[in-house]
């Protein structure tokens, strides 16, 4: 039985959502193993919310090791239609400064060791990914941020290109300057494969990118340290909490974006050739398209 409309994936520094009522924890089993942690269900105002700490409580899981398929699947199984992701990022551009917030609209995928699809093993699907973040949810996050936290952070950027790197190491200076030359705005380690999997799961996915540092390209600004990242992140995390709280009350009642029907024409494999085991495993995602 669906239990939540909104999912929140908390990154570094965001391990719980305050102000929830009617709270319970659920451990969801998926065909892709266990999620990062138990999912906390609760009411945020009138909206039922499912919160998942991306790295697990206590920050136990590296970016490359994240069970992203299990995380997205678990949220989908709980009825989630919208996901707000909170990400710590470094800036790749002079005008995007530490303590800014960015609502990214594009991604460059530079990850190397991550499974980024639910498909394979006898079934092929190709989803449209030209707009990797849901434009409807992204617009709402920016509007809410502009109205409610404008004085609490340095600046809010309505769009930007998120460069997803593998990690866990930070960039070399050569890599950082290469990404700058591509026009990338911020760099982080976790939006991929989440955004791709959310699209395959027909969930609207958008991000609040909290800028913690200038990466290592900046010759004047001090070099990146984990202490700097955490200190700056904690200063923006309250703003992210406020955005989530306000946005949760303004979610559209009906979804009319492409995210909601992303799989409609995406499955290429002949239906009679899809292995029965895969039909059963992926029934949560594809069942309605196989009838």
Secondary structure, 3 states (H helix, E strand, C coil): CCCCCEEEEECCCCCCCCCCEEEEEECCEECCEECCCCEEEEEECCEEEEEEECCCCCCCCCHHHCCHHHHHHHHHHCCCCEEEEEEEEEECCCCCCCCCEECCCEEEEECCCCCCCCCCCCCCECCCCCCCCCHHHHHHHHHHHHHHCCCCCCCEECCCEEEEECCCCCCCHHHHHHHHHCCCCEEECCHHHHHHHHHHCCCEEEEEEEEEECCCCCCCCCCCCHHHHHHHHHHHHHHHHHHHHHHHCCCCCCCCCHHHHCCCCCECCCHHHCCHHHHHHCHHHHHHHHC
